[in-house]
């Protein structure tokens, strides 16, 4: 059995091997784990999509809370979408992974 979620050019694949699902990282879902999840969830896919949507909303809110005042001081930036674009276009912008790598270097 395989579960594939494809949304906006992102694939998440769970492959079953000997009754265990793996994602290629450190997450393993056993057959019993799946039964436990499906006791409460309609489907793994619908829950995962909802969890991703919620996480994206929370990350967007934090990004805007952190940068809105700075960029709204710029007359060329008038909307949240423009704030987000300005943050990503700023010299020296780093993703979380890049910031973490820089801190541990």
GICOR-V853981 format. One record per pair of residues at least 6 apart in sequence whose ideal C-beta (glycine too) atoms are under 6 Angstrom apart, sorted by the first residue. I is the first residue (numbers start at 0). J is the second residue. Records with the same first field share a line. If there is no record, write none. Layout:
# GICOR-V853981
I->J  J
This chain:
# GICOR-V853981
0->15
1->14
2->13  43
3->12
4->11  44
13->20  22
18->30
19->27  29
20->28
21->27
40->46
63->79
66->82  86
67->82
70->76  82  85
76->82  85
